[in-house]
Amino acid sequence: MVFGDRKFFRQVQENTNYEVKDALGKKYKRIVVKVGSNVLTRADGTLDTTRMSALVDQIAELMAGGMEVILVSSGAVAAGRSEVVPKPHHLDAVGSRQLFSAVGQGKLIGKYYELFREHGIVCGQVLTTKESFGTREHYLNQRNCMAVMLESGVVPVVNENDTISVTELMFTDNDELSGLVAAMMDAEALVILSNIDGIYDGDPADPASRVIERILPGESDLSRYVQSSRSSFGRGGMLTKSRIAAKVASEGTEVIIANGKRENILCRLMGGKQDEGTLCTRFVPASTPKSAIKKWIAHSESFAKGEIHISPLACQALTGEKATSLLPIGVSEIRGDFEKDDIVRIIAPDGRQIGVGRVSTGSQQARRQMGRKGGKALVHYDYLCLD
């Protein structure tokens, strides 16, 4: 759905007869909570320990009710920036980020450790990079690590390892990382805590603007409403949040964007309370969740090693209602070099990318089989994720 003007959008939101279960009132077993830098830091860049304590108190309460919580936390760079005085002006953006993160990560996890210990809860640090999601083996290793932590009652505190990341290998921000973690761990909900109440249908500073409280499946083009400005201490903005949220919701996980500075926001949201104190934007999940392997493939586009260009008939078959694999006869061109089990992009005859998939053979053999009848699928439907 492409949104029209503000009045039209409100009519759609208020008059829709789309039936969904009120997810705020249901019991979650596992959630991912992402907290942004602007929630955890004061205006001067120092850690807001009072806010951190309130967040930990809420997580502890949810865990006492039987919920598993994975915390994706920003704040390391901001914490380190406040400790390094005077600032090293000779460093570039990457060097500064590595320095501040190296100093701040220990400070951040140390404070979390102290706060969780007051509740008799152990937390553990999980530092990762974008490359760690690029191969199935590394992906599963991370998943197994966090699964063991959750089974042992340990709260995983996840953050990007900025000390070794460089620009081209960084996540867009921790919103992207939280989406990957939610998909990897089969979370029922992803709660993104920012410093505003959600996605507005106009400029948040405009009194006439309102929070869009519900985004239905397929309603992902929010660019005309979302402000593109970034936060003071984070890398991302609300536009990034909306895109990640729509993607994760399309995979079957509910996403909630809310104000992390509102009192007891997590417990109020998970407890089903709906009032001014729980104002938020909810992305309603798709009714049919994707499989675990398809979730990984859906988030692996940036790791694609090549392109498979397909014929018009193959494109029609893949995008039709019936589940179909990509056979060699439907391939018109192979671009790039890849090996068996690598991720590749699927390109339509008009040049559009229509999906990504994991190939069953290397590029050399794929070129030899291209256009031929028979043979096994080049990309099986189970390992194909269409846009």
ChimeraX attribute file (.defattr): number of C-alpha atoms within 10 A of each C-alpha:
attribute: neighborCount
match mode: 1-to-1
recipient: residues
	/A:1	9
	/A:2	9
	/A:3	15
	/A:4	10
	/A:5	10
	/A:6	14
	/A:7	9
	/A:8	11
	/A:9	15
	/A:10	15
	/A:11	10
	/A:12	11
	/A:13	15
	/A:14	10
	/A:15	9
	/A:16	10
	/A:17	8
	/A:18	8
	/A:19	6
	/A:20	11
	/A:21	8
	/A:22	9
	/A:23	17
	/A:24	18
	/A:25	13
	/A:26	11
	/A:27	14
	/A:28	19
	/A:29	15
	/A:30	20
	/A:31	24
	/A:32	25
	/A:33	23
	/A:34	27
	/A:35	25
	/A:36	25
	/A:37	27
	/A:38	24
	/A:39	22
	/A:40	29
	/A:41	23
	/A:42	15
	/A:43	10
	/A:44	9
	/A:45	20
	/A:46	16
	/A:47	25
	/A:48	17
	/A:49	16
	/A:50	11
	/A:51	18
	/A:52	18
	/A:53	18
	/A:54	17
	/A:55	24
	/A:56	21
	/A:57	19
	/A:58	17
	/A:59	23
	/A:60	23
	/A:61	14
	/A:62	20
	/A:63	17
	/A:64	11
	/A:65	12
	/A:66	13
	/A:67	16
	/A:68	22
	/A:69	23
	/A:70	26
	/A:71	23
	/A:72	25
	/A:73	24
	/A:74	27
	/A:75	28
	/A:76	27
	/A:77	25
	/A:78	28
	/A:79	26
	/A:80	26
	/A:81	23
	/A:82	17
	/A:83	15
	/A:84	13
	/A:85	8
	/A:86	8
	/A:87	12
	/A:88	11
	/A:89	8
	/A:90	8
	/A:91	12
	/A:92	9
	/A:93	11
	/A:94	14
	/A:95	16
	/A:96	19
	/A:97	21
	/A:98	20
	/A:99	18
	/A:100	22
	/A:101	25
	/A:102	19
	/A:103	20
	/A:104	23
	/A:105	25
	/A:106	15
	/A:107	18
	/A:108	23
	/A:109	19
	/A:110	13
	/A:111	16
	/A:112	21
	/A:113	19
	/A:114	15
	/A:115	22
	/A:116	19
	/A:117	13
	/A:118	13
	/A:119	13
	/A:120	9
	/A:121	16
	/A:122	18
	/A:123	22
	/A:124	15
	/A:125	18
	/A:126	17
	/A:127	15
	/A:128	17
	/A:129	19
	/A:130	20
	/A:131	15
	/A:132	14
	/A:133	23
	/A:134	20
	/A:135	15
	/A:136	16
	/A:137	11
	/A:138	13
	/A:139	16
	/A:140	16
	/A:141	13
	/A:142	19
	/A:143	16
	/A:144	14
	/A:145	12
	/A:146	23
	/A:147	15
	/A:148	12
	/A:149	17
	/A:150	17
	/A:151	10
	/A:152	10
	/A:153	15
	/A:154	20
	/A:155	25
	/A:156	25
	/A:157	22
	/A:158	23
	/A:159	23
	/A:160	23
	/A:161	19
	/A:162	24
	/A:163	20
	/A:164	16
	/A:165	18
	/A:166	16
	/A:167	10
	/A:168	8
	/A:169	12
	/A:170	17
	/A:171	19
	/A:172	15
	/A:173	18
	/A:174	25
	/A:175	28
	/A:176	20
	/A:177	24
	/A:178	27
	/A:179	27
	/A:180	21
	/A:181	24
	/A:182	27
	/A:183	29
	/A:184	21
	/A:185	19
	/A:186	21
	/A:187	21
	/A:188	20
	/A:189	26
	/A:190	27
	/A:191	26
	/A:192	25
	/A:193	27
	/A:194	23
	/A:195	18
	/A:196	20
	/A:197	24
	/A:198	26
	/A:199	28
	/A:200	22
	/A:201	23
	/A:202	18
	/A:203	14
	/A:204	18
	/A:205	8
	/A:206	10
	/A:207	8
	/A:208	9
	/A:209	15
	/A:210	17
	/A:211	16
	/A:212	21
	/A:213	18
	/A:214	16
	/A:215	21
	/A:216	19
	/A:217	18
	/A:218	15
	/A:219	14
	/A:220	20
	/A:221	15
	/A:222	19
	/A:223	14
	/A:224	14
	/A:225	20
	/A:226	21
	/A:227	18
	/A:228	13
	/A:229	11
	/A:230	13
	/A:231	15
	/A:232	14
	/A:233	20
	/A:234	16
	/A:235	16
	/A:236	20
	/A:237	19
	/A:238	24
	/A:239	20
	/A:240	19
	/A:241	23
	/A:242	24
	/A:243	17
	/A:244	20
	/A:245	29
	/A:246	27
	/A:247	24
	/A:248	28
	/A:249	30
	/A:250	24
	/A:251	21
	/A:252	23
	/A:253	28
	/A:254	24
	/A:255	30
	/A:256	24
	/A:257	26
	/A:258	25
	/A:259	23
	/A:260	25
	/A:261	18
	/A:262	18
	/A:263	15
	/A:264	16
	/A:265	22
	/A:266	22
	/A:267	18
	/A:268	17
	/A:269	21
	/A:270	20
	/A:271	15
	/A:272	15
	/A:273	15
	/A:274	13
	/A:275	10
	/A:276	9
	/A:277	16
	/A:278	21
	/A:279	21
	/A:280	25
	/A:281	22
	/A:282	25
	/A:283	28
	/A:284	26
	/A:285	26
	/A:286	19
	/A:287	13
	/A:288	10
	/A:289	15
	/A:290	18
	/A:291	15
	/A:292	14
	/A:293	16
	/A:294	22
	/A:295	23
	/A:296	23
	/A:297	25
	/A:298	25
	/A:299	20
	/A:300	23
	/A:301	17
	/A:302	15
	/A:303	17
	/A:304	18
	/A:305	16
	/A:306	18
	/A:307	21
	/A:308	27
	/A:309	23
	/A:310	27
	/A:311	18
	/A:312	15
	/A:313	12
	/A:314	22
	/A:315	19
	/A:316	12
	/A:317	16
	/A:318	21
	/A:319	14
	/A:320	10
	/A:321	8
	/A:322	8
	/A:323	12
	/A:324	17
	/A:325	19
	/A:326	23
	/A:327	21
	/A:328	23
	/A:329	19
	/A:330	23
	/A:331	25
	/A:332	18
	/A:333	15
	/A:334	19
	/A:335	14
	/A:336	12
	/A:337	13
	/A:338	20
	/A:339	18
	/A:340	14
	/A:341	16
	/A:342	22
	/A:343	28
	/A:344	28
	/A:345	26
	/A:346	26
	/A:347	22
	/A:348	19
	/A:349	14
	/A:350	10
	/A:351	10
	/A:352	10
	/A:353	16
	/A:354	15
	/A:355	19
	/A:356	27
	/A:357	29
	/A:358	25
	/A:359	24
	/A:360	19
	/A:361	17
	/A:362	15
	/A:363	22
	/A:364	13
	/A:365	13
	/A:366	21
	/A:367	16
	/A:368	10
	/A:369	18
	/A:370	19
	/A:371	17
	/A:372	12
	/A:373	11
	/A:374	10
	/A:375	10
	/A:376	14
	/A:377	16
	/A:378	25
	/A:379	24
	/A:380	17
	/A:381	17
	/A:382	14
	/A:383	21
	/A:384	26
	/A:385	22
	/A:386	16
	/A:387	11
